[in-house]
Amino acid sequence: MADHSNMRLGRKAIKTDSRTLAIGNYLKPSLPAPPPAKDWTCGILDWGVMMNDKLGDCTIAGVAHAIQVWSRNLGTEITVGDPTVLSFYEKWDGYNPADPTTDNGGIELDVLNSWRKEGFDGHGLFAFADPKYTNLVQIRQSIALFGGVYIGLALPISAQNQDVWDVVHKGGANAKKGSWGGHCVFVPKYDEHTFTCITWGGLKTMTVAFWKKYCDEAHVLLGENWLNEKGAPSGFDKGQLLTDLAAIK
């Protein structure tokens, strides 16, 4: 049985902005249904903890894991080192290593806005756009087209000791009550019954039921290298996105 009880989380309260683009506006009606399964992990099992066992830096670790997935699928995996992850946890989430009380995690929207404006260790974010996290067709489409989604979970305490994250019903095994806290992960894999995220250095599978109950935000990351190498997917209206992005600026 898994034991994640000593691991850290770090996704703070959800922040929204009416200007945030919606990915559904750029998925054309001609776009085929997403494939029944997609896996961008390339069989890799060890992704690096990115210090999320000691610090609540999951919002930064999720960014670094996205870069690993994209770069591996474009040719050569790039792993951002812990010192760099730490520096962005300080810069974007306000952590001060000299003051442990500042280890409070981060807000996903703030991290993504900072990434788009400043870049992350030389890796650009062209834009981000939100799918409806309750719309699993949009979620699967986003993973299939763009290499994954960056999400937030309101984890229950029961998730600390599950090999596969699943909803625990009252009276069931591992029926621990209460909330563990908010967590940010990158999700590069799905099939008909599950989604798989990268967290604490490894792959963690969750059931669709778990996603529906505990996922409460999702963001599609349009990485510059990914789009430059793969081009805009057929059925994705990049031109309209560019127009809308310019209007926000």
PETACOR-V79812 format. One record per residue. RES is the residue in one small letter. SS is DSSP state (2 for helix, 1 for strand, 0 for the rest). PSI is psi in degrees with one decimal (* if undefined). D_LAST is the distance of its C-alpha to the last C-alpha in whole Angstrom. Layout:
res=RES ss=SS psi=PSI d_last=D_LAST
res=RES ss=SS psi=PSI d_last=D_LAST
This chain:
res=m ss=0 psi=137.3 d_last=49
res=a ss=0 psi=152.5 d_last=46
res=d ss=0 psi=97.3 d_last=45
res=h ss=0 psi=11.8 d_last=42
res=s ss=0 psi=-23.7 d_last=43
res=n ss=0 psi=0.2 d_last=42
res=m ss=0 psi=159.7 d_last=39
res=r ss=0 psi=157.7 d_last=35
res=l ss=0 psi=-126.4 d_last=32
res=g ss=0 psi=6.6 d_last=29
res=r ss=1 psi=116.9 d_last=27
res=k ss=0 psi=-175.8 d_last=26
res=a ss=0 psi=146.5 d_last=25
res=i ss=0 psi=134.4 d_last=23
res=k ss=0 psi=134.8 d_last=19
res=t ss=0 psi=160.9 d_last=17
res=d ss=0 psi=125.8 d_last=14
res=s ss=0 psi=-18.0 d_last=14
res=r ss=0 psi=-11.7 d_last=10
res=t ss=0 psi=130.8 d_last=12
res=l ss=1 psi=148.1 d_last=12
res=a ss=1 psi=122.1 d_last=16
res=i ss=2 psi=-28.6 d_last=18
res=g ss=2 psi=-24.3 d_last=20
res=n ss=2 psi=-13.1 d_last=18
res=y ss=2 psi=4.2 d_last=18
res=l ss=1 psi=108.4 d_last=22
res=k ss=0 psi=151.2 d_last=24
res=p ss=0 psi=-25.8 d_last=27
res=s ss=0 psi=-8.8 d_last=29
res=l ss=0 psi=126.5 d_last=28
res=p ss=0 psi=161.8 d_last=32
res=a ss=0 psi=149.8 d_last=32
res=p ss=0 psi=152.0 d_last=31
res=p ss=0 psi=156.3 d_last=35
res=p ss=0 psi=-21.3 d_last=37
res=a ss=0 psi=148.9 d_last=36
res=k ss=1 psi=138.4 d_last=34
res=d ss=1 psi=109.9 d_last=34
res=w ss=0 psi=10.6 d_last=32
res=t ss=0 psi=-14.1 d_last=34
res=c ss=0 psi=26.7 d_last=37
res=g ss=0 psi=4.5 d_last=40
res=i ss=0 psi=133.6 d_last=38
res=l ss=0 psi=-29.5 d_last=40
res=d ss=0 psi=113.0 d_last=39
res=w ss=0 psi=-1.8 d_last=35
res=g ss=1 psi=133.1 d_last=35
res=v ss=0 psi=-24.9 d_last=35
res=m ss=0 psi=33.4 d_last=33
res=m ss=0 psi=8.9 d_last=34
res=n ss=0 psi=2.9 d_last=33
res=d ss=0 psi=-20.1 d_last=37
res=k ss=0 psi=-27.2 d_last=37
res=l ss=0 psi=154.3 d_last=34
res=g ss=0 psi=51.3 d_last=31
res=d ss=0 psi=30.4 d_last=29
res=c ss=2 psi=-29.5 d_last=28
res=t ss=2 psi=-29.7 d_last=24
res=i ss=2 psi=-40.2 d_last=25
res=a ss=2 psi=-38.3 d_last=28
res=g ss=2 psi=-38.0 d_last=26
res=v ss=2 psi=-46.8 d_last=23
res=a ss=2 psi=-36.7 d_last=26
res=h ss=2 psi=-34.9 d_last=28
res=a ss=2 psi=-43.5 d_last=25
res=i ss=2 psi=-39.1 d_last=25
res=q ss=2 psi=-48.0 d_last=29
res=v ss=2 psi=-49.8 d_last=29
res=w ss=2 psi=-48.6 d_last=27
res=s ss=2 psi=-37.5 d_last=29
res=r ss=2 psi=-39.1 d_last=32
res=n ss=2 psi=-12.9 d_last=31
res=l ss=2 psi=-4.2 d_last=30
res=g ss=0 psi=-63.2 d_last=33
res=t ss=0 psi=123.5 d_last=34
res=e ss=0 psi=134.3 d_last=33
res=i ss=0 psi=120.5 d_last=31
res=t ss=0 psi=117.8 d_last=31
res=v ss=0 psi=129.9 d_last=29
res=g ss=0 psi=158.5 d_last=32
res=d ss=2 psi=-41.0 d_last=33
res=p ss=2 psi=-36.1 d_last=32
res=t ss=2 psi=-43.7 d_last=28
res=v ss=2 psi=-45.4 d_last=28
res=l ss=2 psi=-42.7 d_last=29
res=s ss=2 psi=-35.9 d_last=27
res=f ss=2 psi=-27.5 d_last=24
res=y ss=2 psi=-38.0 d_last=26
res=e ss=2 psi=-46.6 d_last=26
res=k ss=2 psi=-43.5 d_last=23
res=w ss=2 psi=-24.9 d_last=21
res=d ss=2 psi=-1.4 d_last=23
res=g ss=0 psi=18.9 d_last=25
res=y ss=0 psi=136.9 d_last=29
res=n ss=1 psi=110.8 d_last=31
res=p ss=0 psi=-23.6 d_last=34
res=a ss=0 psi=-8.8 d_last=36
res=d ss=1 psi=94.1 d_last=36
res=p ss=2 psi=-21.6 d_last=36
res=t ss=2 psi=-11.5 d_last=35
res=t ss=2 psi=-0.8 d_last=31
res=d ss=0 psi=75.8 d_last=32
res=n ss=0 psi=8.4 d_last=30
res=g ss=0 psi=-162.6 d_last=28
res=g ss=1 psi=172.0 d_last=24
res=i ss=0 psi=126.1 d_last=21
res=e ss=2 psi=-46.2 d_last=20
res=l ss=2 psi=-40.9 d_last=16
res=d ss=2 psi=-41.4 d_last=16
res=v ss=2 psi=-44.3 d_last=18
res=l ss=2 psi=-38.4 d_last=15
res=n ss=2 psi=-40.6 d_last=12
res=s ss=2 psi=-41.6 d_last=14
res=w ss=2 psi=-44.9 d_last=15
res=r ss=2 psi=-36.8 d_last=12
res=k ss=2 psi=-35.4 d_last=11
res=e ss=2 psi=-17.6 d_last=15
res=g ss=0 psi=162.4 d_last=17
res=f ss=1 psi=99.5 d_last=20
res=d ss=0 psi=41.6 d_last=23
res=g ss=0 psi=-0.1 d_last=22
res=h ss=1 psi=117.4 d_last=21
res=g ss=0 psi=151.0 d_last=17
res=l ss=1 psi=107.8 d_last=15
res=f ss=1 psi=-44.6 d_last=13
res=a ss=1 psi=171.7 d_last=12
res=f ss=1 psi=151.5 d_last=14
res=a ss=1 psi=143.3 d_last=15
res=d ss=1 psi=128.6 d_last=18
res=p ss=0 psi=164.0 d_last=21
res=k ss=0 psi=117.7 d_last=23
res=y ss=0 psi=-16.2 d_last=25
res=t ss=0 psi=-9.9 d_last=28
res=n ss=0 psi=96.9 d_last=28
res=l ss=2 psi=-22.6 d_last=30
res=v ss=2 psi=-46.2 d_last=30
res=q ss=2 psi=-40.7 d_last=26
res=i ss=2 psi=-48.5 d_last=26
res=r ss=2 psi=-39.0 d_last=29
res=q ss=2 psi=-41.4 d_last=27
res=s ss=2 psi=-42.6 d_last=24
res=i ss=2 psi=-45.8 d_last=27
res=a ss=2 psi=-37.9 d_last=28
res=l ss=2 psi=-34.1 d_last=25
res=f ss=2 psi=12.9 d_last=23
res=g ss=0 psi=2.9 d_last=26
res=g ss=0 psi=173.9 d_last=26
res=v ss=1 psi=149.7 d_last=24
res=y ss=1 psi=115.6 d_last=23
res=i ss=1 psi=167.7 d_last=25
res=g ss=1 psi=140.8 d_last=26
res=l ss=1 psi=139.3 d_last=30
res=a ss=1 psi=86.2 d_last=32
res=l ss=1 psi=139.9 d_last=35
res=p ss=1 psi=161.4 d_last=38
res=i ss=2 psi=-32.1 d_last=41
res=s ss=2 psi=-23.1 d_last=43
res=a ss=2 psi=-15.8 d_last=40
res=q ss=2 psi=-26.5 d_last=42
res=n ss=2 psi=34.1 d_last=45
res=q ss=0 psi=132.4 d_last=44
res=d ss=0 psi=-39.6 d_last=44
res=v ss=0 psi=126.4 d_last=42
res=w ss=1 psi=124.3 d_last=40
res=d ss=0 psi=160.4 d_last=41
res=v ss=0 psi=128.7 d_last=41
res=v ss=0 psi=120.9 d_last=45
res=h ss=0 psi=155.9 d_last=47
res=k ss=0 psi=127.2 d_last=49
res=g ss=0 psi=-7.0 d_last=52
res=g ss=0 psi=171.9 d_last=51
res=a ss=0 psi=141.8 d_last=51
res=n ss=0 psi=30.2 d_last=48
res=a ss=0 psi=65.4 d_last=48
res=k ss=0 psi=135.2 d_last=46
res=k ss=0 psi=155.0 d_last=45
res=g ss=0 psi=172.7 d_last=42
res=s ss=1 psi=139.1 d_last=38
res=w ss=1 psi=-48.6 d_last=37
res=g ss=1 psi=179.8 d_last=34
res=g ss=1 psi=141.7 d_last=30
res=h ss=1 psi=142.3 d_last=30
res=c ss=1 psi=132.4 d_last=27
res=v ss=1 psi=160.8 d_last=28
res=f ss=1 psi=133.8 d_last=27
res=v ss=1 psi=103.3 d_last=29
res=p ss=1 psi=13.6 d_last=30
res=k ss=1 psi=142.7 d_last=33
res=y ss=1 psi=161.8 d_last=34
res=d ss=0 psi=-166.0 d_last=37
res=e ss=0 psi=-30.8 d_last=39
res=h ss=0 psi=-12.4 d_last=40
res=t ss=1 psi=164.5 d_last=37
res=f ss=1 psi=148.3 d_last=34
res=t ss=1 psi=127.0 d_last=34
res=c ss=1 psi=168.1 d_last=32
res=i ss=1 psi=124.2 d_last=32
res=t ss=1 psi=143.7 d_last=33
res=w ss=0 psi=35.1 d_last=35
res=g ss=1 psi=-7.6 d_last=36
res=g ss=1 psi=-176.4 d_last=37
res=l ss=1 psi=135.9 d_last=37
res=k ss=1 psi=122.6 d_last=37
res=t ss=1 psi=139.6 d_last=38
res=m ss=1 psi=148.0 d_last=37
res=t ss=1 psi=162.3 d_last=39
res=v ss=2 psi=-37.6 d_last=37
res=a ss=2 psi=-40.2 d_last=38
res=f ss=2 psi=-44.5 d_last=37
res=w ss=2 psi=-49.5 d_last=33
res=k ss=2 psi=-33.1 d_last=34
res=k ss=2 psi=-34.5 d_last=35
res=y ss=2 psi=-15.1 d_last=33
res=c ss=1 psi=129.0 d_last=29
res=d ss=1 psi=6.7 d_last=27
res=e ss=1 psi=152.0 d_last=24
res=a ss=1 psi=144.4 d_last=22
res=h ss=1 psi=132.6 d_last=19
res=v ss=1 psi=124.8 d_last=19
res=l ss=1 psi=120.3 d_last=18
res=l ss=1 psi=86.3 d_last=17
res=g ss=1 psi=138.0 d_last=19
res=e ss=2 psi=-46.7 d_last=18
res=n ss=2 psi=-40.3 d_last=22
res=w ss=2 psi=-48.7 d_last=23
res=l ss=2 psi=-37.3 d_last=21
res=n ss=2 psi=-40.4 d_last=22
res=e ss=2 psi=-43.5 d_last=25
res=k ss=2 psi=-20.0 d_last=26
res=g ss=0 psi=166.5 d_last=23
res=a ss=0 psi=129.7 d_last=22
res=p ss=0 psi=146.7 d_last=24
res=s ss=0 psi=132.0 d_last=26
res=g ss=0 psi=-0.7 d_last=25
res=f ss=1 psi=125.3 d_last=21
res=d ss=0 psi=80.0 d_last=19
res=k ss=2 psi=-34.6 d_last=17
res=g ss=2 psi=-45.3 d_last=16
res=q ss=2 psi=-36.9 d_last=14
res=l ss=2 psi=-42.9 d_last=12
res=l ss=2 psi=-42.1 d_last=11
res=t ss=2 psi=-46.0 d_last=10
res=d ss=2 psi=-35.4 d_last=9
res=l ss=2 psi=-41.3 d_last=7
res=a ss=2 psi=-36.6 d_last=5
res=a ss=2 psi=-34.6 d_last=5
res=i ss=2 psi=-41.6 d_last=4
res=k ss=0 psi=* d_last=0
